[in-house]
Amino acid sequence: MYTVEEMKRFIDEYGLTYADISAKSGIPISTVQKIFGGIVKKPRFATLESLSKVFAYYDCQSLKAKARPELYAVNIQADENADVVAEKHQYEAVYSKGSSAIDTGAAGMFSGEIYTQSGYTYNDYNQLQLPDGVRVEVLDGKLIRMCTPNAIHQIITGEVFRICRNFINANKGKCIPFISPIDVRLEYKEDGSDKTVFEPDVLIVCDKDKIKGLKTINGAPDFVVEVLSNSNRKYEMYDKLHKYRICGVREYWVVDYDHNKIIKHYFENDGEIMIYSMEDIVPVDIYGGKLEIDFKEIKEYIEGILEDI
């Protein structure tokens, strides 16, 4: 029988997902998450035994099996041709303060913090059992907790979406605007093994093949707007910027209300960067500037609300 640490090494080595482990062992995925996320320090003997039977199959594939034949006396019912790995990849082990994706005691953690081990796929993400009010994204297999948006964030998001939708409808456009929350699978794989899932604040998708089923966006949107909060600044301005660029997003805006600026990245024009203020009318380049967002109007709307409170 294996220790938890030995099983973690096999997860990293073979790119196993928690969904795979749960399906083959019969252990609920919530229990699997707790064990490998460090919440359960001393799993029950019967649980470890069930998990060991799954990992023994993978150990047989390594040179270690030759030196430890006593571990394979268990009755393993494994299909050698089964698709049992999400992707053969060496994940960087990332942990935080002993918490996991289902740790209800993680309320004090700030947005943008990676707070569980890596290796999560879309399939794993889709089965997470999170506490009420907790939102996460997945970046290269790592779970990242998102902050709860404030009222100003929601006003900006709603106004930008409204302007985009009205423009597209008025011009009988074929592109479709969306507003958070909706899952965007930037590196979409049909089997669910993709490891990046974002929830942009506002997005526009022009390829309708990417929205089949209307459950998720399967691929890169054409236009993305993210509204900053203090706690997610680095994540939105650097980590997500890089991912959006390499995955094929055409235009990416970061709206920073607290610092009175909008940063526009137009990736189709050699990564052109333009900086505007909340007093400006900002053109959307994927529409050749015909679609414009009047941020002065949005700012005055917010200030008018604040004056009445």
C-alpha positions in Angstrom: 0.0 0.0 0.0 1.3 3.5 -0.9 1.6 6.6 1.2 -0.1 9.8 0.1 3.3 11.3 -0.8 4.0 8.3 -3.1 0.6 8.7 -4.8 1.2 12.4 -5.3 4.4 11.6 -7.2 2.4 9.4 -9.6 -0.2 12.2 -10.1 2.6 14.5 -11.2 4.4 11.8 -13.2 1.4 10.6 -15.2 -0.7 13.8 -15.2 -3.6 12.1 -13.5 -6.7 14.1 -12.8 -8.8 13.8 -9.6 -11.7 12.8 -11.8 -9.7 9.8 -13.1 -8.6 8.8 -9.6 -12.2 9.0 -8.3 -13.7 7.0 -11.2 -11.2 4.2 -10.9 -11.1 4.0 -7.1 -14.7 4.5 -6.3 -13.7 7.2 -3.8 -15.8 10.4 -4.1 -14.0 13.2 -5.8 -14.5 15.5 -2.8 -12.6 13.0 -0.7 -9.8 12.7 -3.3 -9.5 16.5 -3.3 -9.3 16.6 0.5 -6.6 13.9 0.7 -4.3 15.3 -2.0 -5.0 18.9 -1.1 -3.7 18.3 2.5 -7.0 18.7 4.3 -7.3 15.1 5.5 -4.0 14.4 7.2 -4.7 10.7 8.1 -7.0 9.0 5.6 -8.7 5.8 6.6 -7.0 2.5 5.9 -9.8 1.3 3.6 -9.5 4.6 1.6 -5.8 4.3 1.2 -6.2 0.7 0.1 -8.7 1.6 -2.6 -6.4 4.4 -3.9 -3.4 2.2 -3.8 -5.0 -0.3 -6.2 -5.3 2.5 -8.7 -1.8 3.7 -8.4 -0.3 0.2 -8.4 -1.3 0.0 -12.1 0.8 3.1 -12.9 3.7 1.9 -10.7 3.8 -1.2 -12.9 4.6 1.1 -15.8 7.8 2.4 -14.1 11.1 0.8 -13.2 10.2 1.0 -9.6 7.9 -2.0 -10.1 10.9 -4.3 -10.6 12.2 -3.5 -7.2 8.9 -3.7 -5.3 6.9 -6.7 -6.5 5.2 -7.1 -3.1 3.0 -4.0 -3.9 1.3 -5.7 -6.9 -0.3 -8.6 -5.0 -3.6 -6.6 -5.1 -6.3 -7.5 -7.6 -6.2 -4.7 -10.2 -8.9 -4.5 -12.8 -7.4 -1.9 -15.2 -7.8 -1.4 -18.9 -4.4 -0.9 -20.3 -5.9 0.9 -23.3 -8.0 3.3 -21.3 -7.5 7.0 -21.6 -6.3 7.4 -18.0 -4.2 10.5 -18.2 -5.2 14.1 -18.9 -1.8 14.9 -20.4 1.7 13.6 -19.8 3.2 16.6 -18.2 5.4 17.3 -15.1 3.3 19.7 -13.0 5.0 22.1 -10.7 3.6 21.3 -7.2 2.0 24.3 -5.8 0.5 24.4 -2.3 -0.7 27.1 0.1 -0.9 27.0 3.8 -2.4 23.5 3.9 -5.7 24.5 2.2 -7.4 23.0 -0.8 -10.1 23.9 -3.3 -12.9 22.8 -0.9 -11.4 24.3 2.3 -14.2 26.3 3.8 -11.7 27.9 6.1 -9.9 29.7 3.2 -12.1 32.8 3.5 -9.2 35.0 4.5 -7.2 34.3 1.4 -7.0 37.0 -1.2 -7.9 37.0 -4.9 -5.2 35.8 -7.2 -3.7 33.4 -4.6 -2.9 29.9 -5.8 -4.3 27.8 -3.0 -4.1 24.2 -4.0 -1.8 21.8 -5.8 -1.6 22.0 -9.6 -2.7 19.6 -12.2 -6.4 20.6 -12.5 -8.1 20.1 -15.9 -11.5 21.4 -17.0 -13.0 18.1 -16.0 -11.7 18.5 -12.5 -12.8 22.2 -12.3 -16.3 21.3 -13.5 -16.7 18.9 -10.5 -15.3 21.1 -7.8 -17.4 21.4 -4.6 -16.8 25.0 -3.6 -18.3 26.9 -0.7 -21.0 29.4 -1.5 -19.6 32.6 -2.8 -16.2 31.2 -3.7 -15.1 31.5 -7.4 -12.0 30.2 -8.9 -10.3 30.2 -12.3 -7.7 27.7 -13.6 -4.4 28.9 -15.1 -2.1 26.2 -16.5 -3.6 23.7 -14.1 -3.5 25.9 -11.0 -6.6 27.0 -9.1 -6.7 30.7 -8.5 -9.3 32.2 -6.2 -11.2 35.2 -7.5 -12.4 38.2 -5.4 -16.1 39.1 -5.0 -16.7 42.1 -7.4 -17.8 45.4 -5.8 -20.6 47.7 -7.0 -18.3 49.9 -9.1 -16.8 46.8 -10.8 -20.3 45.6 -11.7 -21.5 49.0 -13.0 -18.5 49.2 -15.4 -18.9 45.6 -16.5 -22.6 46.1 -17.2 -22.2 49.4 -19.0 -19.4 48.0 -21.3 -21.5 45.0 -22.1 -24.6 47.1 -22.8 -22.7 49.4 -25.2 -21.2 46.4 -27.0 -24.5 44.5 -27.3 -26.4 47.6 -28.5 -23.8 48.3 -31.2 -23.8 44.7 -32.5 -27.6 44.6 -32.5 -27.9 47.9 -34.2 -25.5 46.8 -37.0 -27.0 43.4 -37.2 -23.6 41.9 -36.4 -22.9 38.2 -36.2 -20.6 38.4 -33.2 -22.0 37.7 -29.8 -21.2 39.6 -26.6 -21.2 37.9 -23.2 -20.9 39.0 -19.6 -19.4 37.2 -16.6 -19.9 34.6 -15.3 -19.3 32.3 -18.2 -16.4 29.8 -18.5 -13.9 30.4 -21.3 -11.7 27.4 -22.1 -8.9 29.1 -23.9 -7.0 25.9 -24.8 -10.1 23.8 -25.5 -9.8 20.1 -25.8 -12.8 17.9 -26.5 -11.9 15.4 -23.8 -11.9 18.1 -21.1 -8.1 17.8 -20.4 -7.5 21.5 -21.1 -6.0 23.3 -18.1 -7.0 27.0 -18.3 -10.5 28.2 -17.6 -11.1 32.0 -17.2 -14.3 34.0 -16.5 -13.7 37.4 -18.3 -15.9 40.3 -17.3 -17.0 41.1 -20.9 -16.1 39.3 -24.1 -17.1 39.1 -27.7 -17.0 35.9 -29.7 -17.3 36.0 -33.5 -16.8 32.3 -34.3 -20.1 30.6 -33.4 -18.4 27.2 -33.5 -16.8 28.2 -30.2 -20.2 28.5 -28.4 -21.8 25.3 -29.5 -24.1 24.1 -26.7 -24.0 27.5 -25.1 -22.4 26.1 -21.9 -18.8 27.3 -22.3 -16.7 29.3 -24.7 -14.5 26.8 -26.4 -11.5 28.7 -27.6 -10.2 32.3 -27.5 -12.7 35.2 -27.7 -12.0 38.0 -30.1 -12.4 40.8 -27.5 -12.0 40.7 -23.7 -12.4 43.3 -21.0 -11.3 42.7 -17.5 -12.1 45.3 -14.7 -9.5 45.4 -12.0 -9.8 45.1 -8.3 -6.9 45.9 -5.9 -6.5 42.2 -5.1 -6.3 40.9 -8.6 -4.1 43.6 -10.2 -1.0 41.5 -11.0 -3.1 38.5 -12.1 -5.1 40.5 -14.7 -2.3 42.7 -15.9 0.4 40.1 -16.4 -0.7 36.5 -16.0 -3.9 36.7 -17.9 -2.5 39.1 -20.4 0.2 36.6 -21.4 -2.4 33.8 -21.7 -4.8 35.8 -23.7 -2.1 36.9 -26.1 -0.6 33.4 -26.8 -4.1 31.8 -27.1 -5.3 34.1 -29.9 -7.4 36.8 -28.3 -7.3 39.7 -30.7 -7.9 42.6 -28.3 -7.7 42.8 -24.5 -8.6 45.8 -22.3 -7.8 46.2 -18.6 -10.0 48.8 -16.9 -8.4 50.3 -13.8 -11.0 52.6 -12.2 -9.0 53.3 -9.1 -6.0 54.6 -11.1 -8.1 56.3 -13.7 -6.9 54.4 -16.8 -7.8 51.9 -19.4 -4.9 49.8 -20.9 -5.7 48.5 -24.4 -3.7 45.7 -25.9 -4.3 45.2 -29.6 -2.5 41.9 -30.4 -3.3 42.0 -34.1 -1.2 45.1 -34.6 2.1 43.8 -33.3 0.9 43.9 -29.7 0.2 47.7 -29.7 -0.5 49.1 -26.3 -2.6 52.3 -25.8 -3.3 53.9 -22.4 -6.5 56.0 -21.9 -8.1 57.7 -18.9 -11.6 57.4 -17.5 -12.3 60.7 -19.3 -11.8 59.2 -22.8 -13.8 57.6 -25.5 -12.0 54.4 -26.3 -12.4 52.8 -29.8 -12.6 49.0 -30.2 -10.1 48.1 -32.8 -11.5 44.8 -33.9 -14.4 46.9 -35.2 -12.1 49.5 -36.8 -13.0 52.0 -34.2 -16.7 52.2 -35.1 -17.6 50.7 -31.7 -16.6 53.2 -29.0 -16.9 53.0 -25.2 -17.4 56.4 -23.5 -15.7 56.0 -20.2 -16.4 59.6 -19.2 -20.1 58.8 -19.4 -19.6 55.7 -17.3 -17.5 57.6 -14.7 -20.1 60.3 -14.4 -22.8 57.7 -14.0 -20.8 56.1 -11.1 -20.1 59.5 -9.5 -23.8 60.4 -9.7 -24.7 57.3 -7.8 -22.1 57.9 -5.2 -23.3 61.4 -4.6 -26.8 60.1 -3.9 -25.6 57.6 -1.3 
